[in-house]
Amino acid sequence: MRRYTAIIIMLLLSGCGLDVASSAATGAATKAEEIKQAEKTKEQFQQRLDAANQAAQQQRQEMEKAANP
């Protein structure tokens, strides 16, 4: 009887190990997706910043032209 109990306990514990490994893999996949999303957001922000800088430069050039006819 003790032998069967030990086998059942080992099987239950090995199942817990698989669950932990599965959770770790899922967590890693989630983090990878978060990183992709953060990179996409960073790229969009950089594009907006570049556009704003370009618009400011254009405005500055137009003001210089208007000041020096």
VMD Tcl script that builds the backbone (N, CA, C; Angstrom):
set m [mol new atoms 207]
animate dup $m
set s [atomselect $m all]
$s set {name element resname resid chain x y z} {
  {N N MET 1 A 0.820 -1.197 0.000}
  {CA C MET 1 A 0.000 0.000 0.000}
  {C C MET 1 A 0.862 1.259 0.000}
  {N N ARG 2 A 1.943 1.230 0.765}
  {CA C ARG 2 A 2.835 2.386 0.809}
  {C C ARG 2 A 3.457 2.639 -0.567}
  {N N ARG 3 A 3.716 1.570 -1.252}
  {CA C ARG 3 A 4.331 1.691 -2.568}
  {C C ARG 3 A 3.393 2.433 -3.516}
  {N N TYR 4 A 2.120 2.101 -3.510}
  {CA C TYR 4 A 1.147 2.763 -4.386}
  {C C TYR 4 A 0.984 4.242 -4.003}
  {N N THR 5 A 0.995 4.493 -2.702}
  {CA C THR 5 A 0.882 5.869 -2.234}
  {C C THR 5 A 2.074 6.699 -2.725}
  {N N ALA 6 A 3.259 6.116 -2.640}
  {CA C ALA 6 A 4.470 6.815 -3.084}
  {C C ALA 6 A 4.402 7.079 -4.593}
  {N N ILE 7 A 3.933 6.115 -5.350}
  {CA C ILE 7 A 3.820 6.279 -6.803}
  {C C ILE 7 A 2.807 7.373 -7.140}
  {N N ILE 8 A 1.688 7.377 -6.446}
  {CA C ILE 8 A 0.665 8.401 -6.693}
  {C C ILE 8 A 1.209 9.788 -6.355}
  {N N ILE 9 A 1.922 9.896 -5.248}
  {CA C ILE 9 A 2.501 11.186 -4.858}
  {C C ILE 9 A 3.517 11.648 -5.900}
  {N N MET 10 A 4.358 10.740 -6.383}
  {CA C MET 10 A 5.347 11.109 -7.402}
  {C C MET 10 A 4.658 11.570 -8.688}
  {N N LEU 11 A 3.604 10.900 -9.072}
  {CA C LEU 11 A 2.883 11.304 -10.285}
  {C C LEU 11 A 2.246 12.677 -10.123}
  {N N LEU 12 A 1.679 12.919 -8.965}
  {CA C LEU 12 A 1.073 14.229 -8.709}
  {C C LEU 12 A 2.126 15.342 -8.716}
  {N N LEU 13 A 3.266 15.069 -8.109}
  {CA C LEU 13 A 4.321 16.076 -8.072}
  {C C LEU 13 A 4.916 16.329 -9.456}
  {N N SER 14 A 5.025 15.296 -10.260}
  {CA C SER 14 A 5.569 15.503 -11.607}
  {C C SER 14 A 4.595 16.333 -12.442}
  {N N GLY 15 A 3.315 16.162 -12.211}
  {CA C GLY 15 A 2.322 16.990 -12.894}
  {C C GLY 15 A 2.452 18.449 -12.508}
  {N N CYS 16 A 2.773 18.730 -11.262}
  {CA C CYS 16 A 2.970 20.108 -10.808}
  {C C CYS 16 A 4.165 20.729 -11.511}
  {N N GLY 17 A 5.196 19.961 -11.714}
  {CA C GLY 17 A 6.380 20.462 -12.415}
  {C C GLY 17 A 6.054 20.855 -13.840}
  {N N LEU 18 A 5.217 20.077 -14.498}
  {CA C LEU 18 A 4.823 20.409 -15.863}
  {C C LEU 18 A 4.003 21.683 -15.893}
  {N N ASP 19 A 3.159 21.852 -14.885}
  {CA C ASP 19 A 2.340 23.065 -14.817}
  {C C ASP 19 A 3.214 24.294 -14.635}
  {N N VAL 20 A 4.226 24.199 -13.805}
  {CA C VAL 20 A 5.146 25.318 -13.582}
  {C C VAL 20 A 5.900 25.635 -14.868}
  {N N ALA 21 A 6.374 24.623 -15.565}
  {CA C ALA 21 A 7.096 24.838 -16.822}
  {C C ALA 21 A 6.182 25.472 -17.857}
  {N N SER 22 A 4.952 25.028 -17.892}
  {CA C SER 22 A 3.977 25.593 -18.826}
  {C C SER 22 A 3.707 27.051 -18.505}
  {N N SER 23 A 3.574 27.358 -17.230}
  {CA C SER 23 A 3.340 28.740 -16.808}
  {C C SER 23 A 4.530 29.620 -17.156}
  {N N ALA 24 A 5.720 29.114 -16.991}
  {CA C ALA 24 A 6.926 29.879 -17.315}
  {C C ALA 24 A 6.989 30.167 -18.811}
  {N N ALA 25 A 6.649 29.174 -19.622}
  {CA C ALA 25 A 6.660 29.365 -21.072}
  {C C ALA 25 A 5.611 30.391 -21.487}
  {N N THR 26 A 4.448 30.320 -20.880}
  {CA C THR 26 A 3.389 31.283 -21.188}
  {C C THR 26 A 3.810 32.691 -20.766}
  {N N GLY 27 A 4.432 32.799 -19.607}
  {CA C GLY 27 A 4.921 34.088 -19.129}
  {C C GLY 27 A 5.981 34.668 -20.064}
  {N N ALA 28 A 6.854 33.815 -20.557}
  {CA C ALA 28 A 7.898 34.277 -21.480}
  {C C ALA 28 A 7.285 34.755 -22.792}
  {N N ALA 29 A 6.297 34.046 -23.278}
  {CA C ALA 29 A 5.627 34.456 -24.516}
  {C C ALA 29 A 4.915 35.795 -24.321}
  {N N THR 30 A 4.309 35.974 -23.169}
  {CA C THR 30 A 3.631 37.239 -22.868}
  {C C THR 30 A 4.632 38.383 -22.821}
  {N N LYS 31 A 5.775 38.167 -22.183}
  {CA C LYS 31 A 6.808 39.198 -22.110}
  {C C LYS 31 A 7.332 39.528 -23.505}
  {N N ALA 32 A 7.512 38.517 -24.340}
  {CA C ALA 32 A 7.987 38.754 -25.708}
  {C C ALA 32 A 6.993 39.625 -26.468}
  {N N GLU 33 A 5.716 39.372 -26.287}
  {CA C GLU 33 A 4.680 40.174 -26.955}
  {C C GLU 33 A 4.686 41.609 -26.419}
  {N N GLU 34 A 4.882 41.760 -25.119}
  {CA C GLU 34 A 4.954 43.102 -24.528}
  {C C GLU 34 A 6.146 43.876 -25.093}
  {N N ILE 35 A 7.263 43.193 -25.282}
  {CA C ILE 35 A 8.452 43.839 -25.839}
  {C C ILE 35 A 8.195 44.283 -27.276}
  {N N LYS 36 A 7.550 43.423 -28.061}
  {CA C LYS 36 A 7.211 43.792 -29.439}
  {C C LYS 36 A 6.319 45.029 -29.464}
  {N N GLN 37 A 5.334 45.048 -28.589}
  {CA C GLN 37 A 4.402 46.173 -28.533}
  {C C GLN 37 A 5.123 47.443 -28.095}
  {N N ALA 38 A 6.032 47.325 -27.142}
  {CA C ALA 38 A 6.793 48.488 -26.678}
  {C C ALA 38 A 7.680 49.032 -27.794}
  {N N GLU 39 A 8.291 48.146 -28.565}
  {CA C GLU 39 A 9.121 48.588 -29.682}
  {C C GLU 39 A 8.282 49.298 -30.739}
  {N N LYS 40 A 7.088 48.784 -30.988}
  {CA C LYS 40 A 6.189 49.412 -31.960}
  {C C LYS 40 A 5.772 50.806 -31.474}
  {N N THR 41 A 5.455 50.906 -30.196}
  {CA C THR 41 A 5.077 52.197 -29.618}
  {C C THR 41 A 6.243 53.174 -29.691}
  {N N LYS 42 A 7.446 52.696 -29.406}
  {CA C LYS 42 A 8.634 53.544 -29.468}
  {C C LYS 42 A 8.846 54.051 -30.896}
  {N N GLU 43 A 8.686 53.181 -31.869}
  {CA C GLU 43 A 8.858 53.565 -33.269}
  {C C GLU 43 A 7.827 54.626 -33.672}
  {N N GLN 44 A 6.576 54.438 -33.259}
  {CA C GLN 44 A 5.533 55.416 -33.573}
  {C C GLN 44 A 5.842 56.759 -32.919}
  {N N PHE 45 A 6.300 56.736 -31.683}
  {CA C PHE 45 A 6.655 57.965 -30.980}
  {C C PHE 45 A 7.796 58.676 -31.696}
  {N N GLN 46 A 8.805 57.908 -32.119}
  {CA C GLN 46 A 9.956 58.491 -32.812}
  {C C GLN 46 A 9.512 59.142 -34.127}
  {N N GLN 47 A 8.590 58.503 -34.841}
  {CA C GLN 47 A 8.087 59.074 -36.093}
  {C C GLN 47 A 7.355 60.393 -35.822}
  {N N ARG 48 A 6.551 60.416 -34.779}
  {CA C ARG 48 A 5.830 61.644 -34.428}
  {C C ARG 48 A 6.801 62.744 -34.007}
  {N N LEU 49 A 7.817 62.384 -33.265}
  {CA C LEU 49 A 8.812 63.349 -32.828}
  {C C LEU 49 A 9.570 63.918 -34.029}
  {N N ASP 50 A 9.950 63.054 -34.959}
  {CA C ASP 50 A 10.632 63.509 -36.169}
  {C C ASP 50 A 9.745 64.457 -36.976}
  {N N ALA 51 A 8.475 64.121 -37.089}
  {CA C ALA 51 A 7.538 64.972 -37.827}
  {C C ALA 51 A 7.391 66.333 -37.139}
  {N N ALA 52 A 7.327 66.345 -35.825}
  {CA C ALA 52 A 7.206 67.598 -35.084}
  {C C ALA 52 A 8.466 68.444 -35.250}
  {N N ASN 53 A 9.622 67.813 -35.204}
  {CA C ASN 53 A 10.872 68.543 -35.403}
  {C C ASN 53 A 10.950 69.129 -36.810}
  {N N GLN 54 A 10.514 68.362 -37.783}
  {CA C GLN 54 A 10.526 68.845 -39.167}
  {C C GLN 54 A 9.566 70.029 -39.333}
  {N N ALA 55 A 8.397 69.934 -38.726}
  {CA C ALA 55 A 7.428 71.024 -38.802}
  {C C ALA 55 A 7.979 72.277 -38.126}
  {N N ALA 56 A 8.649 72.118 -37.011}
  {CA C ALA 56 A 9.234 73.255 -36.303}
  {C C ALA 56 A 10.338 73.890 -37.148}
  {N N GLN 57 A 11.130 73.076 -37.795}
  {CA C GLN 57 A 12.193 73.593 -38.648}
  {C C GLN 57 A 11.612 74.361 -39.839}
  {N N GLN 58 A 10.567 73.829 -40.426}
  {CA C GLN 58 A 9.913 74.517 -41.541}
  {C C GLN 58 A 9.358 75.867 -41.087}
  {N N GLN 59 A 8.728 75.860 -39.940}
  {CA C GLN 59 A 8.153 77.098 -39.407}
  {C C GLN 59 A 9.260 78.129 -39.140}
  {N N ARG 60 A 10.363 77.674 -38.613}
  {CA C ARG 60 A 11.489 78.560 -38.343}
  {C C ARG 60 A 12.029 79.159 -39.655}
  {N N GLN 61 A 12.129 78.327 -40.692}
  {CA C GLN 61 A 12.605 78.813 -41.982}
  {C C GLN 61 A 11.640 79.834 -42.587}
  {N N GLU 62 A 10.352 79.567 -42.439}
  {CA C GLU 62 A 9.354 80.504 -42.966}
  {C C GLU 62 A 9.404 81.827 -42.220}
  {N N MET 63 A 9.633 81.784 -40.914}
  {CA C MET 63 A 9.725 83.009 -40.129}
  {C C MET 63 A 10.975 83.821 -40.537}
  {N N GLU 64 A 12.072 83.104 -40.815}
  {CA C GLU 64 A 13.295 83.781 -41.242}
  {C C GLU 64 A 13.086 84.461 -42.604}
  {N N LYS 65 A 12.378 83.788 -43.511}
  {CA C LYS 65 A 12.096 84.359 -44.821}
  {C C LYS 65 A 11.224 85.595 -44.688}
  {N N ALA 66 A 10.251 85.528 -43.803}
  {CA C ALA 66 A 9.340 86.664 -43.605}
  {C C ALA 66 A 10.077 87.839 -42.958}
  {N N ALA 67 A 11.037 87.557 -42.107}
  {CA C ALA 67 A 11.775 88.624 -41.421}
  {C C ALA 67 A 12.796 89.271 -42.348}
  {N N ASN 68 A 13.283 88.563 -43.338}
  {CA C ASN 68 A 14.294 89.058 -44.271}
  {C C ASN 68 A 13.745 89.035 -45.694}
  {N N PRO 69 A 12.933 89.981 -46.051}
  {CA C PRO 69 A 12.327 89.956 -47.400}
  {C C PRO 69 A 13.306 90.249 -48.500}
}
mol reanalyze $m
mol bondsrecalc $m
mol representation Tube
mol addrep $m
